[in-house]
Amino acid sequence: METVPVIISTKDLSYLSDMFEWNFTAGKIANHYCTEVENEAIKNFITTVAQLHKNNCEKCIQMLGGNYEQ
C-alpha cells in the first residue's frame, strides 16, 4: 500500500470530542454574557469570542466528517 489511509484513531476521536465540548461550552457562555452586557465595546468583543468558538466547533465537525485538508 503506497498511501496512508485517512483514519481517526480512538485517541484522536477522544481529543476532538473534548475540543468540541470545550469550545461549545465556552461559546454558550459567551453568548449568554453577550445578552447580559450593555456596553457595546464589550458586547462586540464577546460576540467575536463566541464566533471564534463557533468556528472551532465547525472545524472539529469537519475533521470528524472527513472534510478536512491534509
mmJSON file of the N, C-alpha and C atoms, coordinates in Angstrom:
{"data_MODEL":{"atom_site":{
"group_PDB":["ATOM","ATOM","ATOM","ATOM","ATOM","ATOM","ATOM","ATOM","ATOM","ATOM","ATOM","ATOM","ATOM","ATOM","ATOM","ATOM","ATOM","ATOM","ATOM","ATOM","ATOM","ATOM","ATOM","ATOM","ATOM","ATOM","ATOM","ATOM","ATOM","ATOM","ATOM","ATOM","ATOM","ATOM","ATOM","ATOM","ATOM","ATOM","ATOM","ATOM","ATOM","ATOM","ATOM","ATOM","ATOM","ATOM","ATOM","ATOM","ATOM","ATOM","ATOM","ATOM","ATOM","ATOM","ATOM","ATOM","ATOM","ATOM","ATOM","ATOM","ATOM","ATOM","ATOM","ATOM","ATOM","ATOM","ATOM","ATOM","ATOM","ATOM","ATOM","ATOM","ATOM","ATOM","ATOM","ATOM","ATOM","ATOM","ATOM","ATOM","ATOM","ATOM","ATOM","ATOM","ATOM","ATOM","ATOM","ATOM","ATOM","ATOM","ATOM","ATOM","ATOM","ATOM","ATOM","ATOM","ATOM","ATOM","ATOM","ATOM","ATOM","ATOM","ATOM","ATOM","ATOM","ATOM","ATOM","ATOM","ATOM","ATOM","ATOM","ATOM","ATOM","ATOM","ATOM","ATOM","ATOM","ATOM","ATOM","ATOM","ATOM","ATOM","ATOM","ATOM","ATOM","ATOM","ATOM","ATOM","ATOM","ATOM","ATOM","ATOM","ATOM","ATOM","ATOM","ATOM","ATOM","ATOM","ATOM","ATOM","ATOM","ATOM","ATOM","ATOM","ATOM","ATOM","ATOM","ATOM","ATOM","ATOM","ATOM","ATOM","ATOM","ATOM","ATOM","ATOM","ATOM","ATOM","ATOM","ATOM","ATOM","ATOM","ATOM","ATOM","ATOM","ATOM","ATOM","ATOM","ATOM","ATOM","ATOM","ATOM","ATOM","ATOM","ATOM","ATOM","ATOM","ATOM","ATOM","ATOM","ATOM","ATOM","ATOM","ATOM","ATOM","ATOM","ATOM","ATOM","ATOM","ATOM","ATOM","ATOM","ATOM","ATOM","ATOM","ATOM","ATOM","ATOM","ATOM","ATOM","ATOM","ATOM","ATOM","ATOM","ATOM","ATOM","ATOM","ATOM","ATOM","ATOM"],
"id":[1,2,3,4,5,6,7,8,9,10,11,12,13,14,15,16,17,18,19,20,21,22,23,24,25,26,27,28,29,30,31,32,33,34,35,36,37,38,39,40,41,42,43,44,45,46,47,48,49,50,51,52,53,54,55,56,57,58,59,60,61,62,63,64,65,66,67,68,69,70,71,72,73,74,75,76,77,78,79,80,81,82,83,84,85,86,87,88,89,90,91,92,93,94,95,96,97,98,99,100,101,102,103,104,105,106,107,108,109,110,111,112,113,114,115,116,117,118,119,120,121,122,123,124,125,126,127,128,129,130,131,132,133,134,135,136,137,138,139,140,141,142,143,144,145,146,147,148,149,150,151,152,153,154,155,156,157,158,159,160,161,162,163,164,165,166,167,168,169,170,171,172,173,174,175,176,177,178,179,180,181,182,183,184,185,186,187,188,189,190,191,192,193,194,195,196,197,198,199,200,201,202,203,204,205,206,207,208,209,210],
"type_symbol":["N","C","C","N","C","C","N","C","C","N","C","C","N","C","C","N","C","C","N","C","C","N","C","C","N","C","C","N","C","C","N","C","C","N","C","C","N","C","C","N","C","C","N","C","C","N","C","C","N","C","C","N","C","C","N","C","C","N","C","C","N","C","C","N","C","C","N","C","C","N","C","C","N","C","C","N","C","C","N","C","C","N","C","C","N","C","C","N","C","C","N","C","C","N","C","C","N","C","C","N","C","C","N","C","C","N","C","C","N","C","C","N","C","C","N","C","C","N","C","C","N","C","C","N","C","C","N","C","C","N","C","C","N","C","C","N","C","C","N","C","C","N","C","C","N","C","C","N","C","C","N","C","C","N","C","C","N","C","C","N","C","C","N","C","C","N","C","C","N","C","C","N","C","C","N","C","C","N","C","C","N","C","C","N","C","C","N","C","C","N","C","C","N","C","C","N","C","C","N","C","C","N","C","C","N","C","C","N","C","C"],
"label_atom_id":["N","CA","C","N","CA","C","N","CA","C","N","CA","C","N","CA","C","N","CA","C","N","CA","C","N","CA","C","N","CA","C","N","CA","C","N","CA","C","N","CA","C","N","CA","C","N","CA","C","N","CA","C","N","CA","C","N","CA","C","N","CA","C","N","CA","C","N","CA","C","N","CA","C","N","CA","C","N","CA","C","N","CA","C","N","CA","C","N","CA","C","N","CA","C","N","CA","C","N","CA","C","N","CA","C","N","CA","C","N","CA","C","N","CA","C","N","CA","C","N","CA","C","N","CA","C","N","CA","C","N","CA","C","N","CA","C","N","CA","C","N","CA","C","N","CA","C","N","CA","C","N","CA","C","N","CA","C","N","CA","C","N","CA","C","N","CA","C","N","CA","C","N","CA","C","N","CA","C","N","CA","C","N","CA","C","N","CA","C","N","CA","C","N","CA","C","N","CA","C","N","CA","C","N","CA","C","N","CA","C","N","CA","C","N","CA","C","N","CA","C","N","CA","C","N","CA","C","N","CA","C","N","CA","C","N","CA","C","N","CA","C","N","CA","C"],
"label_alt_id":[null,null,null,null,null,null,null,null,null,null,null,null,null,null,null,null,null,null,null,null,null,null,null,null,null,null,null,null,null,null,null,null,null,null,null,null,null,null,null,null,null,null,null,null,null,null,null,null,null,null,null,null,null,null,null,null,null,null,null,null,null,null,null,null,null,null,null,null,null,null,null,null,null,null,null,null,null,null,null,null,null,null,null,null,null,null,null,null,null,null,null,null,null,null,null,null,null,null,null,null,null,null,null,null,null,null,null,null,null,null,null,null,null,null,null,null,null,null,null,null,null,null,null,null,null,null,null,null,null,null,null,null,null,null,null,null,null,null,null,null,null,null,null,null,null,null,null,null,null,null,null,null,null,null,null,null,null,null,null,null,null,null,null,null,null,null,null,null,null,null,null,null,null,null,null,null,null,null,null,null,null,null,null,null,null,null,null,null,null,null,null,null,null,null,null,null,null,null,null,null,null,null,null,null,null,null,null,null,null,null],
"label_comp_id":["MET","MET","MET","GLU","GLU","GLU","THR","THR","THR","VAL","VAL","VAL","PRO","PRO","PRO","VAL","VAL","VAL","ILE","ILE","ILE","ILE","ILE","ILE","SER","SER","SER","THR","THR","THR","LYS","LYS","LYS","ASP","ASP","ASP","LEU","LEU","LEU","SER","SER","SER","TYR","TYR","TYR","LEU","LEU","LEU","SER","SER","SER","ASP","ASP","ASP","MET","MET","MET","PHE","PHE","PHE","GLU","GLU","GLU","TRP","TRP","TRP","ASN","ASN","ASN","PHE","PHE","PHE","THR","THR","THR","ALA","ALA","ALA","GLY","GLY","GLY","LYS","LYS","LYS","ILE","ILE","ILE","ALA","ALA","ALA","ASN","ASN","ASN","HIS","HIS","HIS","TYR","TYR","TYR","CYS","CYS","CYS","THR","THR","THR","GLU","GLU","GLU","VAL","VAL","VAL","GLU","GLU","GLU","ASN","ASN","ASN","GLU","GLU","GLU","ALA","ALA","ALA","ILE","ILE","ILE","LYS","LYS","LYS","ASN","ASN","ASN","PHE","PHE","PHE","ILE","ILE","ILE","THR","THR","THR","THR","THR","THR","VAL","VAL","VAL","ALA","ALA","ALA","GLN","GLN","GLN","LEU","LEU","LEU","HIS","HIS","HIS","LYS","LYS","LYS","ASN","ASN","ASN","ASN","ASN","ASN","CYS","CYS","CYS","GLU","GLU","GLU","LYS","LYS","LYS","CYS","CYS","CYS","ILE","ILE","ILE","GLN","GLN","GLN","MET","MET","MET","LEU","LEU","LEU","GLY","GLY","GLY","GLY","GLY","GLY","ASN","ASN","ASN","TYR","TYR","TYR","GLU","GLU","GLU","GLN","GLN","GLN"],
"label_asym_id":["A","A","A","A","A","A","A","A","A","A","A","A","A","A","A","A","A","A","A","A","A","A","A","A","A","A","A","A","A","A","A","A","A","A","A","A","A","A","A","A","A","A","A","A","A","A","A","A","A","A","A","A","A","A","A","A","A","A","A","A","A","A","A","A","A","A","A","A","A","A","A","A","A","A","A","A","A","A","A","A","A","A","A","A","A","A","A","A","A","A","A","A","A","A","A","A","A","A","A","A","A","A","A","A","A","A","A","A","A","A","A","A","A","A","A","A","A","A","A","A","A","A","A","A","A","A","A","A","A","A","A","A","A","A","A","A","A","A","A","A","A","A","A","A","A","A","A","A","A","A","A","A","A","A","A","A","A","A","A","A","A","A","A","A","A","A","A","A","A","A","A","A","A","A","A","A","A","A","A","A","A","A","A","A","A","A","A","A","A","A","A","A","A","A","A","A","A","A","A","A","A","A","A","A","A","A","A","A","A","A"],
"label_entity_id":["1","1","1","1","1","1","1","1","1","1","1","1","1","1","1","1","1","1","1","1","1","1","1","1","1","1","1","1","1","1","1","1","1","1","1","1","1","1","1","1","1","1","1","1","1","1","1","1","1","1","1","1","1","1","1","1","1","1","1","1","1","1","1","1","1","1","1","1","1","1","1","1","1","1","1","1","1","1","1","1","1","1","1","1","1","1","1","1","1","1","1","1","1","1","1","1","1","1","1","1","1","1","1","1","1","1","1","1","1","1","1","1","1","1","1","1","1","1","1","1","1","1","1","1","1","1","1","1","1","1","1","1","1","1","1","1","1","1","1","1","1","1","1","1","1","1","1","1","1","1","1","1","1","1","1","1","1","1","1","1","1","1","1","1","1","1","1","1","1","1","1","1","1","1","1","1","1","1","1","1","1","1","1","1","1","1","1","1","1","1","1","1","1","1","1","1","1","1","1","1","1","1","1","1","1","1","1","1","1","1"],
"label_seq_id":[1,1,1,2,2,2,3,3,3,4,4,4,5,5,5,6,6,6,7,7,7,8,8,8,9,9,9,10,10,10,11,11,11,12,12,12,13,13,13,14,14,14,15,15,15,16,16,16,17,17,17,18,18,18,19,19,19,20,20,20,21,21,21,22,22,22,23,23,23,24,24,24,25,25,25,26,26,26,27,27,27,28,28,28,29,29,29,30,30,30,31,31,31,32,32,32,33,33,33,34,34,34,35,35,35,36,36,36,37,37,37,38,38,38,39,39,39,40,40,40,41,41,41,42,42,42,43,43,43,44,44,44,45,45,45,46,46,46,47,47,47,48,48,48,49,49,49,50,50,50,51,51,51,52,52,52,53,53,53,54,54,54,55,55,55,56,56,56,57,57,57,58,58,58,59,59,59,60,60,60,61,61,61,62,62,62,63,63,63,64,64,64,65,65,65,66,66,66,67,67,67,68,68,68,69,69,69,70,70,70],
"pdbx_PDB_ins_code":[null,null,null,null,null,null,null,null,null,null,null,null,null,null,null,null,null,null,null,null,null,null,null,null,null,null,null,null,null,null,null,null,null,null,null,null,null,null,null,null,null,null,null,null,null,null,null,null,null,null,null,null,null,null,null,null,null,null,null,null,null,null,null,null,null,null,null,null,null,null,null,null,null,null,null,null,null,null,null,null,null,null,null,null,null,null,null,null,null,null,null,null,null,null,null,null,null,null,null,null,null,null,null,null,null,null,null,null,null,null,null,null,null,null,null,null,null,null,null,null,null,null,null,null,null,null,null,null,null,null,null,null,null,null,null,null,null,null,null,null,null,null,null,null,null,null,null,null,null,null,null,null,null,null,null,null,null,null,null,null,null,null,null,null,null,null,null,null,null,null,null,null,null,null,null,null,null,null,null,null,null,null,null,null,null,null,null,null,null,null,null,null,null,null,null,null,null,null,null,null,null,null,null,null,null,null,null,null,null,null],
"Cartn_x":[0.839,0.0,0.899,0.691,1.558,1.044,-0.252,-0.798,-1.344,-1.22,-1.71,-3.208,-4.038,-5.478,-5.774,-6.785,-7.202,-8.132,-7.633,-8.423,-8.293,-9.202,-9.122,-9.048,-7.96,-7.806,-8.753,-8.877,-9.724,-9.235,-7.926,-7.349,-7.64,-7.494,-7.802,-9.27,-10.155,-11.585,-11.913,-11.28,-11.492,-11.019,-9.861,-9.329,-10.226,-10.686,-11.585,-12.902,-13.389,-14.624,-14.45,-13.324,-13.035,-12.921,-12.209,-12.056,-13.413,-14.27,-15.596,-16.367,-16.354,-17.098,-16.595,-15.264,-14.706,-15.169,-15.056,-15.43,-16.929,-17.72,-19.171,-19.611,-19.057,-19.397,-18.96,-17.74,-17.247,-18.095,-18.514,-19.379,-20.734,-21.302,-22.587,-22.467,-21.394,-21.184,-21.014,-20.234,-20.04,-21.366,-22.167,-23.479,-24.369,-24.31,-25.107,-24.692,-23.393,-22.921,-23.145,-23.2,-23.476,-24.864,-25.791,-27.143,-27.231,-26.264,-26.281,-25.555,-24.619,-23.762,-24.452,-24.3,-24.887,-23.861,-22.594,-21.532,-21.284,-21.415,-21.303,-19.915,-18.859,-17.493,-17.283,-17.746,-17.609,-18.491,-19.7,-20.618,-20.013,-19.375,-18.718,-17.568,-16.803,-15.692,-16.209,-17.23,-17.79,-18.389,-18.998,-19.538,-18.413,-17.283,-16.12,-15.615,-15.579,-15.146,-16.107,-17.406,-18.401,-18.238,-17.972,-17.777,-16.523,-15.474,-14.243,-14.519,-15.263,-15.569,-16.486,-17.41,-18.283,-17.457,-16.5,-15.628,-14.808,-14.317,-13.56,-14.429,-15.685,-16.609,-16.835,-17.003,-17.222,-16.006,-14.803,-13.587,-13.529,-13.909,-13.929,-14.913,-16.075,-17.085,-16.591,-15.931,-15.389,-14.363,-13.497,-12.496,-13.145,-14.177,-14.859,-15.606,-16.065,-16.786,-15.861,-14.559,-13.613,-13.423,-14.02,-13.904,-12.824,-11.598,-10.502,-9.335,-8.48,-7.307,-6.177,-5.47,-4.366,-3.097],
"Cartn_y":[-1.159,0.0,1.243,2.126,3.29,4.533,4.609,5.78,5.36,6.273,6.015,6.353,5.443,5.728,6.854,7.618,8.691,8.08,8.026,7.471,8.367,8.227,8.91,7.816,7.83,6.82,7.112,6.169,6.335,7.504,7.619,8.725,10.063,10.115,11.341,11.713,10.739,10.976,11.531,10.973,11.449,12.895,13.202,14.557,15.536,15.162,16.026,16.243,15.2,15.308,16.293,16.196,17.125,18.559,18.747,20.086,20.674,19.833,20.301,20.741,19.914,20.226,21.513,21.689,22.901,24.137,24.079,25.227,25.471,24.401,24.543,25.207,24.743,25.313,26.772,27.061,28.444,29.348,28.846,29.619,29.899,28.897,29.09,30.15,30.092,31.069,32.469,32.58,33.886,34.43,33.571,34.015,34.501,33.802,34.214,35.606,35.819,37.109,38.223,37.873,38.873,39.477,38.688,39.196,39.977,39.78,40.429,41.779,41.975,43.159,44.311,45.513,46.686,47.521,47.44,48.193,47.608,48.444,47.964,47.426,48.039,47.581,46.176,45.972,44.653,43.64,44.052,43.166,42.725,43.653,43.314,42.337,42.554,41.647,40.245,40.175,38.873,38.176,38.931,38.356,37.752,38.452,37.93,36.637,36.597,35.394,34.237,34.516,33.476,32.939,33.817,33.396,32.54,32.894,32.104,30.673,30.531,29.197,28.44,29.137,28.503,27.973,28.765,28.33,27.107,27.097,25.937,24.683,24.823,23.678,23.173,24.085,23.692,22.96,23.391,22.707,21.28,21.114,19.766,18.872,19.413,18.635,18.269,19.21,18.925,17.805,17.837,16.783,15.429,15.409,14.142,13.621,14.543,14.147,13.808,14.002,13.697,14.818,15.982,17.099,18.066,17.633,18.467,18.357,19.381,19.378,18.67,17.858,17.117,17.925],
"Cartn_z":[0.0,0.0,0.0,-0.99,-1.137,-0.431,-0.17,0.525,1.884,2.809,4.161,4.19,4.706,4.757,5.758,5.454,6.355,7.401,8.635,9.738,10.959,11.854,13.144,14.2,14.955,15.998,17.159,18.048,19.234,20.076,20.203,20.979,20.302,18.964,18.221,18.38,18.3,18.436,19.818,20.835,22.194,22.333,21.757,21.829,21.08,19.882,19.112,19.85,20.481,21.26,22.415,23.114,24.206,23.682,22.575,21.999,21.632,21.031,20.664,21.902,22.934,24.163,24.815,24.875,25.48,24.712,23.389,22.566,22.578,22.574,22.606,23.907,25.018,26.323,26.417,25.98,26.021,25.126,23.973,23.084,23.704,24.381,25.062,26.156,26.908,27.979,27.38,26.309,25.667,25.144,24.522,24.03,25.166,26.289,27.45,27.918,28.087,28.578,27.563,26.305,25.276,25.481,25.961,26.206,27.516,28.409,29.718,29.729,28.808,28.813,28.086,28.625,27.999,27.241,27.623,26.965,25.571,24.535,23.15,22.815,23.332,23.043,23.609,24.825,25.454,24.735,24.372,23.66,22.33,21.597,20.327,20.539,21.611,21.913,22.241,23.068,23.446,22.23,21.329,20.097,19.255,19.196,18.465,19.099,20.42,21.139,20.86,20.894,20.624,19.205,18.248,16.854,16.706,17.436,17.408,17.87,18.966,19.475,18.519,17.886,16.89,15.722,15.255,14.157,14.558,15.799,16.276,16.309,16.732,16.741,15.319,14.378,12.991,12.42,12.802,12.346,12.901,14.162,14.755,14.003,13.691,12.965,11.568,10.91,9.576,9.641,10.658,10.781,11.024,11.816,12.097,10.873,10.026,8.82,7.674,7.86,6.809,5.8,6.056,5.143,5.647,5.609,6.079,5.102,5.141,4.278,4.985,4.257,4.87,4.838],
"occupancy":[1.0,1.0,1.0,1.0,1.0,1.0,1.0,1.0,1.0,1.0,1.0,1.0,1.0,1.0,1.0,1.0,1.0,1.0,1.0,1.0,1.0,1.0,1.0,1.0,1.0,1.0,1.0,1.0,1.0,1.0,1.0,1.0,1.0,1.0,1.0,1.0,1.0,1.0,1.0,1.0,1.0,1.0,1.0,1.0,1.0,1.0,1.0,1.0,1.0,1.0,1.0,1.0,1.0,1.0,1.0,1.0,1.0,1.0,1.0,1.0,1.0,1.0,1.0,1.0,1.0,1.0,1.0,1.0,1.0,1.0,1.0,1.0,1.0,1.0,1.0,1.0,1.0,1.0,1.0,1.0,1.0,1.0,1.0,1.0,1.0,1.0,1.0,1.0,1.0,1.0,1.0,1.0,1.0,1.0,1.0,1.0,1.0,1.0,1.0,1.0,1.0,1.0,1.0,1.0,1.0,1.0,1.0,1.0,1.0,1.0,1.0,1.0,1.0,1.0,1.0,1.0,1.0,1.0,1.0,1.0,1.0,1.0,1.0,1.0,1.0,1.0,1.0,1.0,1.0,1.0,1.0,1.0,1.0,1.0,1.0,1.0,1.0,1.0,1.0,1.0,1.0,1.0,1.0,1.0,1.0,1.0,1.0,1.0,1.0,1.0,1.0,1.0,1.0,1.0,1.0,1.0,1.0,1.0,1.0,1.0,1.0,1.0,1.0,1.0,1.0,1.0,1.0,1.0,1.0,1.0,1.0,1.0,1.0,1.0,1.0,1.0,1.0,1.0,1.0,1.0,1.0,1.0,1.0,1.0,1.0,1.0,1.0,1.0,1.0,1.0,1.0,1.0,1.0,1.0,1.0,1.0,1.0,1.0,1.0,1.0,1.0,1.0,1.0,1.0,1.0,1.0,1.0,1.0,1.0,1.0],
"B_iso_or_equiv":[0.0,0.0,0.0,0.0,0.0,0.0,0.0,0.0,0.0,0.0,0.0,0.0,0.0,0.0,0.0,0.0,0.0,0.0,0.0,0.0,0.0,0.0,0.0,0.0,0.0,0.0,0.0,0.0,0.0,0.0,0.0,0.0,0.0,0.0,0.0,0.0,0.0,0.0,0.0,0.0,0.0,0.0,0.0,0.0,0.0,0.0,0.0,0.0,0.0,0.0,0.0,0.0,0.0,0.0,0.0,0.0,0.0,0.0,0.0,0.0,0.0,0.0,0.0,0.0,0.0,0.0,0.0,0.0,0.0,0.0,0.0,0.0,0.0,0.0,0.0,0.0,0.0,0.0,0.0,0.0,0.0,0.0,0.0,0.0,0.0,0.0,0.0,0.0,0.0,0.0,0.0,0.0,0.0,0.0,0.0,0.0,0.0,0.0,0.0,0.0,0.0,0.0,0.0,0.0,0.0,0.0,0.0,0.0,0.0,0.0,0.0,0.0,0.0,0.0,0.0,0.0,0.0,0.0,0.0,0.0,0.0,0.0,0.0,0.0,0.0,0.0,0.0,0.0,0.0,0.0,0.0,0.0,0.0,0.0,0.0,0.0,0.0,0.0,0.0,0.0,0.0,0.0,0.0,0.0,0.0,0.0,0.0,0.0,0.0,0.0,0.0,0.0,0.0,0.0,0.0,0.0,0.0,0.0,0.0,0.0,0.0,0.0,0.0,0.0,0.0,0.0,0.0,0.0,0.0,0.0,0.0,0.0,0.0,0.0,0.0,0.0,0.0,0.0,0.0,0.0,0.0,0.0,0.0,0.0,0.0,0.0,0.0,0.0,0.0,0.0,0.0,0.0,0.0,0.0,0.0,0.0,0.0,0.0,0.0,0.0,0.0,0.0,0.0,0.0,0.0,0.0,0.0,0.0,0.0,0.0],
"pdbx_formal_charge":[null,null,null,null,null,null,null,null,null,null,null,null,null,null,null,null,null,null,null,null,null,null,null,null,null,null,null,null,null,null,null,null,null,null,null,null,null,null,null,null,null,null,null,null,null,null,null,null,null,null,null,null,null,null,null,null,null,null,null,null,null,null,null,null,null,null,null,null,null,null,null,null,null,null,null,null,null,null,null,null,null,null,null,null,null,null,null,null,null,null,null,null,null,null,null,null,null,null,null,null,null,null,null,null,null,null,null,null,null,null,null,null,null,null,null,null,null,null,null,null,null,null,null,null,null,null,null,null,null,null,null,null,null,null,null,null,null,null,null,null,null,null,null,null,null,null,null,null,null,null,null,null,null,null,null,null,null,null,null,null,null,null,null,null,null,null,null,null,null,null,null,null,null,null,null,null,null,null,null,null,null,null,null,null,null,null,null,null,null,null,null,null,null,null,null,null,null,null,null,null,null,null,null,null,null,null,null,null,null,null],
"auth_seq_id":[1,1,1,2,2,2,3,3,3,4,4,4,5,5,5,6,6,6,7,7,7,8,8,8,9,9,9,10,10,10,11,11,11,12,12,12,13,13,13,14,14,14,15,15,15,16,16,16,17,17,17,18,18,18,19,19,19,20,20,20,21,21,21,22,22,22,23,23,23,24,24,24,25,25,25,26,26,26,27,27,27,28,28,28,29,29,29,30,30,30,31,31,31,32,32,32,33,33,33,34,34,34,35,35,35,36,36,36,37,37,37,38,38,38,39,39,39,40,40,40,41,41,41,42,42,42,43,43,43,44,44,44,45,45,45,46,46,46,47,47,47,48,48,48,49,49,49,50,50,50,51,51,51,52,52,52,53,53,53,54,54,54,55,55,55,56,56,56,57,57,57,58,58,58,59,59,59,60,60,60,61,61,61,62,62,62,63,63,63,64,64,64,65,65,65,66,66,66,67,67,67,68,68,68,69,69,69,70,70,70],
"auth_comp_id":["MET","MET","MET","GLU","GLU","GLU","THR","THR","THR","VAL","VAL","VAL","PRO","PRO","PRO","VAL","VAL","VAL","ILE","ILE","ILE","ILE","ILE","ILE","SER","SER","SER","THR","THR","THR","LYS","LYS","LYS","ASP","ASP","ASP","LEU","LEU","LEU","SER","SER","SER","TYR","TYR","TYR","LEU","LEU","LEU","SER","SER","SER","ASP","ASP","ASP","MET","MET","MET","PHE","PHE","PHE","GLU","GLU","GLU","TRP","TRP","TRP","ASN","ASN","ASN","PHE","PHE","PHE","THR","THR","THR","ALA","ALA","ALA","GLY","GLY","GLY","LYS","LYS","LYS","ILE","ILE","ILE","ALA","ALA","ALA","ASN","ASN","ASN","HIS","HIS","HIS","TYR","TYR","TYR","CYS","CYS","CYS","THR","THR","THR","GLU","GLU","GLU","VAL","VAL","VAL","GLU","GLU","GLU","ASN","ASN","ASN","GLU","GLU","GLU","ALA","ALA","ALA","ILE","ILE","ILE","LYS","LYS","LYS","ASN","ASN","ASN","PHE","PHE","PHE","ILE","ILE","ILE","THR","THR","THR","THR","THR","THR","VAL","VAL","VAL","ALA","ALA","ALA","GLN","GLN","GLN","LEU","LEU","LEU","HIS","HIS","HIS","LYS","LYS","LYS","ASN","ASN","ASN","ASN","ASN","ASN","CYS","CYS","CYS","GLU","GLU","GLU","LYS","LYS","LYS","CYS","CYS","CYS","ILE","ILE","ILE","GLN","GLN","GLN","MET","MET","MET","LEU","LEU","LEU","GLY","GLY","GLY","GLY","GLY","GLY","ASN","ASN","ASN","TYR","TYR","TYR","GLU","GLU","GLU","GLN","GLN","GLN"],
"auth_asym_id":["A","A","A","A","A","A","A","A","A","A","A","A","A","A","A","A","A","A","A","A","A","A","A","A","A","A","A","A","A","A","A","A","A","A","A","A","A","A","A","A","A","A","A","A","A","A","A","A","A","A","A","A","A","A","A","A","A","A","A","A","A","A","A","A","A","A","A","A","A","A","A","A","A","A","A","A","A","A","A","A","A","A","A","A","A","A","A","A","A","A","A","A","A","A","A","A","A","A","A","A","A","A","A","A","A","A","A","A","A","A","A","A","A","A","A","A","A","A","A","A","A","A","A","A","A","A","A","A","A","A","A","A","A","A","A","A","A","A","A","A","A","A","A","A","A","A","A","A","A","A","A","A","A","A","A","A","A","A","A","A","A","A","A","A","A","A","A","A","A","A","A","A","A","A","A","A","A","A","A","A","A","A","A","A","A","A","A","A","A","A","A","A","A","A","A","A","A","A","A","A","A","A","A","A","A","A","A","A","A","A"],
"auth_atom_id":["N","CA","C","N","CA","C","N","CA","C","N","CA","C","N","CA","C","N","CA","C","N","CA","C","N","CA","C","N","CA","C","N","CA","C","N","CA","C","N","CA","C","N","CA","C","N","CA","C","N","CA","C","N","CA","C","N","CA","C","N","CA","C","N","CA","C","N","CA","C","N","CA","C","N","CA","C","N","CA","C","N","CA","C","N","CA","C","N","CA","C","N","CA","C","N","CA","C","N","CA","C","N","CA","C","N","CA","C","N","CA","C","N","CA","C","N","CA","C","N","CA","C","N","CA","C","N","CA","C","N","CA","C","N","CA","C","N","CA","C","N","CA","C","N","CA","C","N","CA","C","N","CA","C","N","CA","C","N","CA","C","N","CA","C","N","CA","C","N","CA","C","N","CA","C","N","CA","C","N","CA","C","N","CA","C","N","CA","C","N","CA","C","N","CA","C","N","CA","C","N","CA","C","N","CA","C","N","CA","C","N","CA","C","N","CA","C","N","CA","C","N","CA","C","N","CA","C","N","CA","C","N","CA","C","N","CA","C","N","CA","C","N","CA","C"],
"pdbx_PDB_model_num":[1,1,1,1,1,1,1,1,1,1,1,1,1,1,1,1,1,1,1,1,1,1,1,1,1,1,1,1,1,1,1,1,1,1,1,1,1,1,1,1,1,1,1,1,1,1,1,1,1,1,1,1,1,1,1,1,1,1,1,1,1,1,1,1,1,1,1,1,1,1,1,1,1,1,1,1,1,1,1,1,1,1,1,1,1,1,1,1,1,1,1,1,1,1,1,1,1,1,1,1,1,1,1,1,1,1,1,1,1,1,1,1,1,1,1,1,1,1,1,1,1,1,1,1,1,1,1,1,1,1,1,1,1,1,1,1,1,1,1,1,1,1,1,1,1,1,1,1,1,1,1,1,1,1,1,1,1,1,1,1,1,1,1,1,1,1,1,1,1,1,1,1,1,1,1,1,1,1,1,1,1,1,1,1,1,1,1,1,1,1,1,1,1,1,1,1,1,1,1,1,1,1,1,1,1,1,1,1,1,1]
}}}
